[in-house]
Structures are given as C-alpha cells and as structure tokens.
Amino acid sequence: MKELKIFAGIASIFLLIYFAPLGNPQVQAAILESFHMLQEYAREHVLFCLIPAFFIAGAMENFISRQSVMKYLGPKAKRWLAYAVASVSGAILAVCSCTVLPLFMGIYKRGAGLGPASAFLYSGPAINILAITLTARVLGWQMGLARAVGAVAFSVIIGLIMAFLYREEEDTRQKSLTATEAFEEEDIRSLSQTTAYFAALAGILVFAAWGNPSEEIGFWSDIFKAKWYIVAALLITLAYMTKTWFSQDEIVAWKDSTWEFAKRTLPLLFGGVAVAGLLMGRPGTGAGIIPSQYIASLVGGNSLPANLAASVIGAFMYFATLTEIPIIQGLMGAGMGQGPALALLLAGPALSLPSMLVINSVLGPKKTVTYILLVVVMATISGMLFGALVG
C-alpha cells in the first residue's frame, strides 16, 4: 500500500507537468506569482517567525517536563484552566497560522490534550490583539468587537468539540504517554528559571515578527520602531541564560529537536505556500489561476453561499499577520458584505493551505478534516448572524 501511494504521487506529478497548459498567459502569470509568494514568505516569515518558533518547540520538548504540560493542558487538568491557558497563550504570542504550528506540535507532543491543543492552534493566529485593534480602527468597532468575541469563543468551542469527538483515541494516546513518564528526569532548574527562559524565547518571537501597523497608532507603532533593539536585548539575555543554566548535552539535544521540527515542517509549508500562490496569488494581487473578480463576486451580500464562500476562501488562502485587514477593506469596497467579511476574518488568519498540510502530518486526515470543517462552519454561522445584526 505504501509503495502504491508513492507511485500514485509520482504519477500525479508527472501527469500534471505533462499536461500543464504552460502556454496560457494566466497560467504563466500564476506560476510566477507562486514563486513571488514563496520569496515573500521566505523573506518575511521564515527567519523572524518560523525559526524562533522551531527553537521554542525544541525547547519545549527538552526543557519542559511532561508533568508540567499535563498539569495545565492535560486531560486531567481543570477544564476552565486548560482552555484559559490555551487561549491566553495564543493572545500573547499573536502569530500567523504557520508560525503557531511548531508550538502546537511541541505542546501536543509533550502531552497536552487534543482539546486544549486545538484551542491553542486556533487562538495563536486568531486572537491577535494588534490585529483586532486595527480591525476596529479600519473596519469599524462592531467588526473589531465581533472578531474578538468570535475568536475567543471559537478557540474554546473548537477545542471542546475536538476533545469530545476523539475522546477514545485521546485516552489511548494519554495512556501511552503516561507509561513513559516514569523514565523522565526531574527538572534541574527552578520554575523561575524555566519561566524566564521561555519568556525570553517568546519575546524574541513576538517582537521579531511584530508587523508594521501601517498607521500611526501610538503604542503599537512605537513598539514596531523599537522592535530590533528589544530583540537584541532579549538575544543577549537568552545567550547568557543558555550558557549559565544548561549543559552542553542539553544544548545539543535542543538543537537536534529544533532541526527535527524544521525538517518535518518546512517542506510542507513551502509546498503549501507555492500551491496557494498558484491558485489564488498573493493576497490583494489577484494574479493566481482563480480570478480575483470571481472571488469578489462570490462574497457579495450576506447570503449563506456568500458567507460559506468567504469562510472556505479564507481557510485556504495564506494571510501574513495584519494583511487580512486591508484586503478585506478592499473587498468590502467592491461589494463584500459585513457577514462574509467577518467570516473571512475568523477563518482566514487561523487556517491556510500550508498549515493544513502540517496539521495533517500531526493529527492525521480525520482530525484535520474535522478541525477545518469546524472552523469553516463556525465562521459561516458567525458571519450570517453578524450580517443579520448589522445589515
């Protein structure tokens, strides 16, 4: 069966290349757009978002005990505490749908329950304080409030449903994890040291990836202007803590784990970004195979098809942090309804084709499809309700 799948994959790629209509100007433009999107992704996200996230995931695997993860995010943790921690962590990190993946992989591998891990997976890119602030400023306070309430509610509801649907599989997974706990060594650093270390790592990720708000809005703009000074200070602090608190063997193990996360994730992300660029182009350019005019016509008004189309398009399109706001502003100017705009805001930043590929490698097809459907369905319902209220 494995060899048959490999053969089918090779044959599919061969047929796609053999019959590709490369003489078509739109296809040529879409292929070029795909490479532009890959270059943009490499320049803006790999160095300052993904690499810090890989190091955090590697540190989670080596420097956080499974007991600690189980205490706050495991199946036996208090439900309100587990989902509160997952949601708050996402709000603090404020990362994009791809950058959150190594962090999700790290906590899930260390024993976090499927429910809290899924809540964290959604909340990381969706509950972005800066993005919500800009949404309210650019698209109106009603849209900003609806996005904030919807994102918080989604993270908890999606997590609860995922935990309920796959409770038996989760019990089996947790039993296998519990069986290995006895072989784990006790923490050799204090809680304050571990907390400080991960705070420095998270700070590097947050400030290195801090986007330009494009408008002078005081505090957020000031942070953007000073972000590299903050990152430099955090890097110096991190280097001191690493040299002082960790052994050479621990540092090597951290490096190896970081490389494993990168090796497993980057090929899928690059492939997903290339395909997303080919199909829909970079957000706002409309140079993909699917015409932007067609997308704009699908999301006009506040009907069920319009909200569903906005949710599905948002789920597959890749949005860098904050880019969704001017794109939706332009779509609304072209006739997009209030409801579909919210649906796109709730589904778009939290999902993308690249992130789907990686989630599938971690959770498997069944759980991945369930997670995607939950995001799309809930975004569609929220868009319908919001459109009815403000329309």
C-alpha positions as CSV (number, residue, x, y, z in Angstrom):
1,M,0.0,0.0,0.0
2,K,2.8,2.4,0.9
3,E,4.6,1.8,-2.5
4,L,1.2,2.2,-4.3
5,K,0.8,5.6,-2.7
6,I,4.3,6.6,-3.7
7,F,3.7,5.5,-7.3
8,A,0.3,7.4,-7.4
9,G,2.0,10.5,-6.1
10,I,4.8,10.3,-8.7
11,A,2.3,9.6,-11.5
12,S,0.1,12.5,-10.5
13,I,3.0,14.9,-10.6
14,F,4.2,13.6,-13.9
15,L,0.7,14.0,-15.5
16,L,0.3,17.5,-14.0
17,I,3.7,18.5,-15.5
18,Y,3.0,16.7,-18.8
19,F,-0.4,18.3,-19.5
20,A,0.1,21.7,-17.8
21,P,-1.0,24.5,-20.2
22,L,2.2,26.5,-19.9
23,G,1.4,28.5,-23.0
24,N,-1.6,30.1,-21.3
25,P,-0.7,33.7,-20.2
26,Q,-2.8,33.3,-17.0
27,V,-1.1,30.1,-16.1
28,Q,2.3,31.7,-16.7
29,A,1.4,34.6,-14.5
30,A,0.1,32.3,-11.8
31,I,3.4,30.3,-11.8
32,L,5.4,33.5,-11.5
33,E,3.1,34.6,-8.7
34,S,3.6,31.3,-6.9
35,F,7.4,32.0,-6.8
36,H,6.8,35.6,-5.7
37,M,4.7,34.3,-2.8
38,L,7.4,31.8,-1.9
39,Q,10.0,34.5,-1.9
40,E,7.9,36.9,0.1
41,Y,7.2,34.1,2.6
42,A,10.9,33.2,2.9
43,R,11.9,36.9,3.4
44,E,9.2,37.9,5.8
45,H,8.3,34.8,7.8
46,V,11.0,32.1,7.9
47,L,13.8,34.0,9.5
48,F,11.8,36.1,12.0
49,C,8.8,33.9,12.7
50,L,9.4,30.2,11.9
51,I,12.9,29.8,13.1
52,P,12.2,31.3,16.6
53,A,9.1,29.1,16.7
54,F,11.2,26.0,15.9
55,F,13.6,26.8,18.7
56,I,10.7,27.3,21.2
57,A,9.3,23.9,20.1
58,G,12.6,22.2,20.6
59,A,13.0,23.8,24.0
60,M,9.5,22.6,24.9
61,E,10.5,19.1,24.1
62,N,13.7,19.2,26.1
63,F,13.2,21.7,28.9
64,I,9.6,21.4,30.0
65,S,8.6,18.3,31.8
66,R,5.6,16.3,30.6
67,Q,4.1,16.6,34.1
68,S,4.1,20.4,33.8
69,V,2.2,20.3,30.5
70,M,-0.2,17.7,31.8
71,K,-0.9,19.8,34.9
72,Y,-2.1,22.8,32.9
73,L,-3.1,21.4,29.5
74,G,-3.6,17.6,30.0
75,P,-6.9,15.8,30.1
76,K,-7.0,15.7,33.9
77,A,-6.4,19.4,34.2
78,K,-9.3,21.6,35.2
79,R,-11.2,22.3,32.0
80,W,-11.6,26.0,32.6
81,L,-7.8,26.3,33.4
82,A,-6.7,24.3,30.4
83,Y,-8.7,26.3,27.9
84,A,-7.9,29.6,29.6
85,V,-4.2,28.8,29.4
86,A,-4.5,27.8,25.7
87,S,-6.5,30.9,24.8
88,V,-4.3,33.4,26.7
89,S,-1.1,31.9,25.3
90,G,-2.4,32.4,21.8
91,A,-3.3,36.0,22.6
92,I,0.2,36.7,24.0
93,L,2.1,35.2,21.1
94,A,-0.1,36.7,18.3
95,V,1.5,34.6,15.5
96,C,0.3,33.6,12.0
97,S,-1.3,30.3,11.0
98,C,2.1,28.8,10.0
99,T,4.2,30.1,12.9
100,V,1.9,28.6,15.5
101,L,2.4,25.1,14.1
102,P,5.8,24.2,15.7
103,L,4.4,25.5,19.0
104,F,1.3,23.4,18.7
105,M,3.4,20.3,17.8
106,G,5.6,21.0,20.8
107,I,2.8,21.1,23.4
108,Y,0.9,18.2,21.8
109,K,3.9,16.0,21.8
110,R,4.6,16.8,25.4
111,G,1.1,15.6,26.5
112,A,-1.4,18.4,26.0
113,G,-4.9,17.1,25.5
114,L,-6.3,17.4,22.0
115,G,-8.9,19.9,23.1
116,P,-6.6,22.5,24.7
117,A,-4.0,21.9,21.9
118,S,-6.7,22.6,19.3
119,A,-7.8,25.7,21.2
120,F,-4.2,26.9,21.2
121,L,-3.8,26.1,17.5
122,Y,-6.8,28.3,16.7
123,S,-6.1,31.1,19.2
124,G,-2.5,31.7,18.3
125,P,-3.2,33.4,14.9
126,A,-6.8,34.4,15.6
127,I,-6.7,36.2,19.0
128,N,-4.1,38.8,17.9
129,I,-4.5,41.9,20.0
130,L,-2.9,44.2,17.4
131,A,-5.0,42.7,14.5
132,I,-8.2,43.1,16.5
133,T,-7.3,46.7,17.4
134,L,-6.6,47.5,13.7
135,T,-9.8,45.8,12.6
136,A,-11.8,48.0,14.9
137,R,-10.0,51.1,13.7
138,V,-10.2,50.4,10.0
139,L,-13.4,48.3,9.6
140,G,-15.4,49.7,12.5
141,W,-15.8,48.9,16.2
142,Q,-18.6,46.5,15.5
143,M,-16.3,44.3,13.3
144,G,-13.5,44.6,15.8
145,L,-15.7,43.5,18.7
146,A,-17.3,40.7,16.7
147,R,-13.8,39.4,15.7
148,A,-12.6,39.5,19.3
149,V,-15.6,37.7,20.7
150,G,-15.8,35.2,17.9
151,A,-12.1,34.3,18.1
152,V,-12.2,33.7,21.9
153,A,-15.4,31.7,21.6
154,F,-14.1,29.7,18.6
155,S,-10.9,28.6,20.3
156,V,-12.8,27.2,23.3
157,I,-15.7,25.6,21.4
158,I,-13.5,24.0,18.7
159,G,-11.3,22.6,21.5
160,L,-14.2,21.2,23.4
161,I,-15.7,19.6,20.3
162,M,-12.4,18.1,19.2
163,A,-11.9,16.6,22.6
164,F,-15.4,15.1,22.7
165,L,-15.3,13.6,19.2
166,Y,-12.0,11.9,19.7
167,R,-12.1,11.1,23.4
168,E,-11.4,7.4,23.0
169,E,-8.4,8.0,20.8
170,E,-7.2,10.6,23.2
171,D,-7.5,8.1,26.1
172,T,-5.3,5.7,24.3
173,R,-2.7,8.4,23.5
174,Q,-2.6,9.7,27.0
175,K,-2.1,6.1,28.4
176,S,0.9,5.6,26.1
177,L,2.3,9.0,27.3
178,T,1.7,8.2,30.9
179,A,3.7,4.9,30.5
180,T,6.8,6.9,29.7
181,E,6.6,9.5,32.5
182,A,8.4,7.2,35.0
183,F,11.5,7.4,32.8
184,E,11.7,11.2,32.7
185,E,14.2,13.0,34.9
186,E,13.1,15.7,37.3
187,D,13.6,19.3,36.3
188,I,17.1,20.5,37.3
189,R,16.2,24.2,37.0
190,S,13.8,26.2,39.2
191,L,10.4,27.3,38.0
192,S,11.5,30.9,37.8
193,Q,14.5,30.0,35.6
194,T,12.3,27.9,33.2
195,T,9.7,30.7,33.1
196,A,12.4,33.4,32.4
197,Y,14.0,31.3,29.7
198,F,10.7,30.7,27.8
199,A,9.7,34.3,28.3
200,A,12.9,35.4,26.5
201,L,12.2,32.9,23.7
202,A,8.6,34.0,23.3
203,G,9.7,37.7,23.4
204,I,12.1,37.1,20.6
205,L,9.3,35.5,18.5
206,V,6.8,38.2,19.3
207,F,8.9,41.2,18.7
208,A,10.9,39.8,15.7
209,A,7.6,39.1,14.0
210,W,5.9,42.4,15.0
211,G,4.2,43.8,12.0
212,N,4.0,47.4,10.8
213,P,0.5,48.7,11.7
214,S,0.8,50.9,8.6
215,E,-0.9,53.7,10.6
216,E,0.5,55.8,13.4
217,I,-1.5,54.5,16.3
218,G,0.8,55.3,19.2
219,F,1.8,52.4,21.3
220,W,1.8,49.8,18.5
221,S,3.8,52.0,16.2
222,D,6.3,52.8,18.9
223,I,6.9,49.1,19.5
224,F,7.5,48.5,15.8
225,K,10.1,51.2,15.7
226,A,11.9,49.8,18.7
227,K,11.5,46.1,18.0
228,W,15.0,45.3,16.9
229,Y,16.5,46.9,20.0
230,I,14.2,44.8,22.1
231,V,15.1,41.6,20.1
232,A,18.8,42.3,20.5
233,A,18.5,42.7,24.3
234,L,16.5,39.5,24.5
235,L,19.0,37.6,22.4
236,I,21.8,38.7,24.7
237,T,19.8,37.7,27.7
238,L,19.0,34.3,26.1
239,A,22.6,33.7,25.3
240,Y,23.6,34.3,28.9
241,M,20.9,32.0,30.3
242,T,21.8,29.3,27.9
243,K,25.5,29.4,28.8
244,T,24.9,29.6,32.5
245,W,21.9,27.3,33.1
246,F,22.3,24.5,30.6
247,S,24.8,21.8,30.0
248,Q,26.4,21.1,26.6
249,D,24.4,17.9,26.2
250,E,21.2,19.7,26.8
251,I,22.1,22.4,24.2
252,V,22.9,19.7,21.7
253,A,19.6,17.9,22.4
254,W,17.8,21.3,22.0
255,K,19.5,21.8,18.6
256,D,18.6,18.3,17.4
257,S,14.9,18.7,18.4
258,T,14.8,22.1,16.7
259,W,16.2,20.6,13.5
260,E,13.6,17.7,13.6
261,F,10.7,20.2,13.8
262,A,12.1,22.2,11.0
263,K,12.8,19.2,8.8
264,R,9.3,17.9,9.3
265,T,7.5,21.2,8.8
266,L,9.3,23.4,6.3
267,P,8.9,21.2,3.1
268,L,5.1,21.0,3.7
269,L,4.9,24.8,4.4
270,F,6.9,25.7,1.3
271,G,4.8,23.3,-0.9
272,G,1.6,24.7,0.6
273,V,2.6,28.3,0.0
274,A,3.6,27.6,-3.6
275,V,0.2,25.9,-4.3
276,A,-1.7,28.7,-2.6
277,G,0.1,31.3,-4.6
278,L,-0.5,29.4,-7.8
279,L,-4.3,29.1,-7.2
280,M,-5.1,32.5,-5.7
281,G,-1.9,34.6,-5.8
282,R,-0.6,36.8,-3.1
283,P,-3.4,38.5,-1.1
284,G,-4.5,41.6,-3.0
285,T,-2.8,40.9,-6.3
286,G,-5.3,38.6,-7.9
287,A,-2.7,37.0,-10.1
288,G,-3.5,33.4,-9.4
289,I,-5.4,30.9,-11.6
290,I,-8.6,31.8,-9.8
291,P,-9.6,35.3,-10.9
292,S,-9.9,37.8,-8.1
293,Q,-13.1,39.2,-9.7
294,Y,-14.7,35.7,-9.3
295,I,-13.8,35.7,-5.6
296,A,-15.2,39.2,-5.1
297,S,-18.5,38.1,-6.8
298,L,-18.8,35.1,-4.5
299,V,-18.7,37.1,-1.3
300,G,-21.1,39.9,-2.2
301,G,-24.1,40.4,0.1
302,N,-24.9,38.5,3.3
303,S,-26.3,35.2,2.0
304,L,-25.4,31.8,3.2
305,P,-23.4,31.0,0.0
306,A,-21.5,34.3,0.4
307,N,-20.6,33.6,4.0
308,L,-19.7,30.0,3.2
309,A,-17.6,31.1,0.2
310,A,-15.7,33.6,2.4
311,S,-15.0,31.0,5.0
312,V,-13.7,28.5,2.5
313,I,-11.6,31.0,0.6
314,G,-10.2,32.3,3.9
315,A,-9.4,28.8,5.1
316,F,-7.3,28.0,2.0
317,M,-5.7,31.4,1.4
318,Y,-2.5,32.3,3.3
319,F,-2.6,35.6,5.2
320,A,0.5,37.1,6.8
321,T,-0.3,38.8,10.1
322,L,-2.3,42.0,9.6
323,T,-2.5,41.7,5.8
324,E,-6.1,40.4,6.0
325,I,-7.4,43.9,7.1
326,P,-6.5,46.0,4.0
327,I,-7.5,43.1,1.8
328,I,-11.0,42.8,3.4
329,Q,-11.3,46.6,3.3
330,G,-10.7,46.4,-0.5
331,L,-13.2,43.6,-0.9
332,M,-15.8,45.4,1.1
333,G,-15.3,48.4,-1.2
334,A,-16.0,46.0,-4.1
335,G,-19.3,44.9,-2.6
336,M,-18.4,42.3,0.1
337,G,-21.0,42.1,2.8
338,Q,-20.4,42.6,6.5
339,G,-21.1,39.0,7.3
340,P,-18.7,37.4,4.8
341,A,-16.1,40.0,5.9
342,L,-16.3,38.6,9.5
343,A,-16.4,35.0,8.2
344,L,-13.1,35.7,6.3
345,L,-11.6,37.3,9.4
346,L,-12.4,34.4,11.6
347,A,-11.4,31.6,9.2
348,G,-8.5,33.3,7.2
349,P,-5.8,34.1,9.8
350,A,-6.4,30.8,11.7
351,L,-6.1,28.5,8.7
352,S,-4.2,28.2,5.4
353,L,-3.4,25.5,2.9
354,P,0.2,25.3,4.2
355,S,-1.0,24.9,7.8
356,M,-3.5,22.2,6.8
357,L,-0.7,20.1,5.4
358,V,1.3,20.3,8.6
359,I,-1.7,19.7,10.9
360,N,-2.5,16.6,8.8
361,S,1.1,15.3,9.5
362,V,0.5,15.7,13.2
363,L,-3.2,14.8,13.7
364,G,-3.9,12.6,10.7
365,P,-6.5,13.2,8.0
366,K,-9.6,12.5,10.1
367,K,-8.9,15.0,12.9
368,T,-7.5,17.6,10.4
369,V,-10.7,17.5,8.3
370,T,-12.8,17.8,11.4
371,Y,-10.8,20.8,12.6
372,I,-11.1,22.5,9.2
373,L,-14.8,21.9,9.0
374,L,-15.3,23.2,12.5
375,V,-13.5,26.5,11.6
376,V,-15.4,26.9,8.3
377,V,-18.8,26.1,9.7
378,M,-18.5,28.3,12.7
379,A,-17.1,31.2,10.7
380,T,-20.0,30.8,8.3
381,I,-22.6,30.8,11.1
382,S,-20.9,33.8,12.8
383,G,-20.9,35.7,9.5
384,M,-24.6,35.0,9.0
385,L,-25.5,36.2,12.5
386,F,-23.3,39.3,12.3
387,G,-24.6,40.2,8.8
388,A,-28.2,39.9,10.1
389,L,-27.5,42.1,13.1
390,V,-25.7,44.9,11.3
391,G,-27.3,44.6,7.9
